[in-house]
Amino acid sequence: MLLVRQQIGDVLRDFRLQKRQTLRQVAARASVALGYLSEIERGQKEASSEILLSIAEALDTPISLIMREVSDRLAVLEGVEIPDTVPVEMLSNFDSQLVAGRL
């Protein structure tokens, strides 16, 4: 079974290790209990969007970059090919919303 929380935990751990930070350091900076952060990284607990943002800030990493990595990993597991560019139909819809002031 594919668990999104497992992928989120794996990505958070990978970013933390890349930054050479300990669980204790990130937990303290994010104001999250050490045990809870450990459970999130192991995919045992679901983190709220607020907690994810706090962890991302503690890692000095944009939440969008973390979620992009999660998305890319999920796509690989699902066998979905993600295009390198935004489809034209999406882009034209985005442009019209931008002009209308809705974004």
Secondary structure, 3 states (H helix, E strand, C coil): CCCHHHHHHHHHHHHHHHCCCCHHHHHHHHCCCHHHHHHHHCCCCCCCHHHHHHHHHHCCCCHHHHHHHHHHHHHHHHCCCCCCCCCHHHHHHHHHHHHCCCC
